[in-house]
Every structure is written in structure tokens, then in C-alpha cells.
């Protein structure tokens, strides 16, 4: 909720300034799902060990301002709340079945970030829609985590985290100066979220977003 309020206030502040409005092509909101993964790579005698090797489903929501009102190229600044992390299925063992009872328990540590992407956007128009590609750097600030994100690794996750995002999308005009669209985006950290002498952890994610633009 705090993130939503911050995004709304930031957009209002920017758009109230007539000088800034001359540079703005569009503004709006994006929300959807995120498939977040972590690559845990062990070295030495732990090499080949697999842990948290599944994607975790979460949420991504934010607002954006699109700058430079030119026909083909523009720049997008965003503020997003997004959930990173990973997932693991653990076999449950008992005294009677020490190698596993056939049942599993799911662990899905969640890391909550505020992300600030700066993206270049290239687009082309058809008679019914606008197709575009976008990409650029991101900086993500860790704000909180759930109760399953515990232990030595999760207590020492590095923040801020520098990364890169790239993707493509489609916008449809619905009424005057309003569009609805969909966007696919891949994100990868450019640095390790955690590292020591035997382990490195890196965040990646895929986002599926619905967009509303004005």
C-alpha cells in the first residue's frame, strides 16, 4: 500500500508541472505476475548441489512516465514494487520412511523490492495497435522478506542490486488518450545477491504485465 501511494504522489507531482508536461509522451500503471528464480551455484566439494531450483510466482505493480514525444524512440522511468525469490520442494521423511514418504513440503522465500528501471523504448505503429521493444538498466532496493527467507544467505542479501531488463509489448487504443496493453519482460541481476567462497546467488525474473496508459 505504501508503494502505491508513493507512486501516485510521484506521478501527480511530475504531471502538475507544465514545463515537465511538454516533455511527457504518456504516463500510466503496470501490474501483473512475476516468475522469480535464483541461481544457487556451489563450488568445491559442494559443486553440483541443487537448492531452490524452481521459480516462485509473485506480483509486480508500479507506475511509469514515458518521456520524449518523438515518433519512434522514447525513454521510460518507472517505480515498481516486485517480489523476487525462489522455490524448493523438500521430500518429507519419517522414521518409518527415512528416504522419503512420497509427500513434499514447499519452501518459497520471498524478497520484496522497490525497483527503478530506466528503459529505452522503440516502437512501430499499425492501424490497430502499437508494437514496441524496450530495455535498459534497473536498480532494486530490498525492503522486506517473508518468514521463509531466513538463514545466513537471506540475512545477507546485497542491496541495492543493479540489473538489466528487456522485453516487448503491445498497446491498443480504447478511448481518446487512453490505451490498454500487455508486456513481457525479462530481468537479470548484473551482480550476485549473495556470495562467499563456495556459493554465489543471482536473481532473475520474467514478468507478465497488463498496462494502462494515458
N, C-alpha and C positions, 0 to 999 in steps of 0.2 A: 504494500500500500504506500509506503514512504517513497519507493522508487517511482510509482505512478504520479504522485504529487509533484516530485522534483521534475519529472519530465514535462508535465503540464505547465508548471510555472516557468520553466526554461523556454518553452515554445512561446508562451504568452509574452514574456519579456522581449524575446527576439522580434516577434511579429508586431509589437507595438511601435517599434522604431521605424518611421517612414523611410529613413535612409537605408536601413537593412532590407526593407521590403523590396526596394528596387533591385536587389541582388538575388532575391529568392525566387526560384522557379516553382517550388512546391514544398509542402510540409505534410506530415501525417503520422500514422501509427502502424506498427507491425507487431503481430502476435502469432504464436504457433508452438509447434513442438520441436524438441531438440533431442537427437540421439547422441549422447555424450559417451566418449570412450577414453580410456587411459592405457598407454603402453608401458607396462612394467617390464624393464629389461634387466635381468640379473647377469652378472659376470662371475668369473672364477668358478669355484666349486658349486655355485648355485645356478650356473648357466643352464638355460632351458626350462627353468621353473616357471610355471604359468599361474598367474593370480590376477583376479579382476580382469578377465579376458572377454567380458561381454559388455555390450552397450547398455547404458542407463537412459530411460526415457524421462524427459523433464519438460520445462516450459521456458519460452523466451518471449519477452514482451518489451516494447520500447517505442520511442518516438524519433522522428528524423526531420531534418531540414535539408532540402536539396538546393544547392547554390549554383549560380551561373546559368542564366536563361539563354543558352545557345542551342542550336538545332540538334547537335549530335553528342556533345560531351558536357557533363556536369560533375559536381562534387557533392557527396552526401556526408553529413555529420550526423551521428546517432548517439543516443544514450539507451542502453539496454540493461534489463535485468535478465540474467540467464543462469541456468542450472547445469553445472558440469559434474563429472564424477565417473563412476563405472559400476559394474555389477558382477557378482560371482555367485554361482550355485555350489553349495557345500553339501557333500554327502553326509547324512546323519548315520552315525554308528552307535551301536549299543553293545552291552556286554555279550548278549546272545549273537549279535552280528557285528563283530569288530571291523569287518571290511565294508560295512555299509548295509543299511536296512532297505535300500531302494528308495527311501524318502530323501528329499533335499531341502535345504534352507537357503533362502535368498538373502544376500547382503548387497545393499545398493547405497554406498556412501555418496552423499550429495554435497557439492560445493557451490555456494551462491555467490555470483559475481555481478558487479556493475561493469559493463563493457562500454568502451568508447571507440567505435570504428570511425575511420576516415577513408572513404571509398570513392574511387573514380568510377563514373558510370558512363557507358557508351550505349546508345540506343538507336533503334530504327523503327519507323512507323509504318503500319499498314493501314488499310481503310477501316479496320475494326479494332486494332489493338496496337500497343507499343511493346516491342521486344527489347530487352536490354541485358547487358552483362555488366558486372561490377566486381571490383577488387581493390584491396588496399590493406594498410596496417590496422591493427587493433591493440588497445591497451586495456587489460582487465584487472579489476581490483577485487580481491577476495573480501567478502563482507561477513559471511557466516557459513555454517555447515550443519548437517543433521547429526543425530546421535550415533549413527553408524560410521561416521567419518572420525574415527578415533585411532589412537596409536601413534607411534613415532613418526610415521610418514605424514599422516594427515595433520598432525600438530605443527609440522614444519614446512607446509606448502608455501612456496615463494609468491610474494605479491608486491608490486604489480607484475603481471605477466604480459609480455609482448608476443604478438602473434600476427597472423595474416588471415584474411578472409577473402573468398572469391565465390561467385555464383552467377545466377541468371534468373530472370523473372519476366512476368507478363502483366501488363496493365490494361484494363478495359474502362473506357469512359462510361459512366452510368447516368449522370446528370451534369449540368454545366459546372465545370471546375471541380469535379469530384470523380475519382477513379477507384475501382476495386481491382485487386490483383493477387498474384501468388508468386512466391520467391523461394528458390532453393539456394542454400548457401553452405559451403564447406569451410570449416575453421581449423587451423592448426597452430599450436604454440611454436614460437621460434626459440624457446628456451625450455629447460627442464622445470617442471613444477617441483621436483624434489630430486636430489642426487646425493650419493655418498660413494664410498669406494667400491661397492658391489651392486648398487641399484640406481637406475635412473627412471623417472616417471615423466611422461609427456601427455598433455591434454590434446584431444582432437574432438571435433563435433560436426554433425550435419544438422542443419536447421531447415524446417519446412514452415514457411510463414505466409500468413494472409496479410494483405496490405490495404490500407485506406489512405488515399491521398487527396489533398485539396490545393 
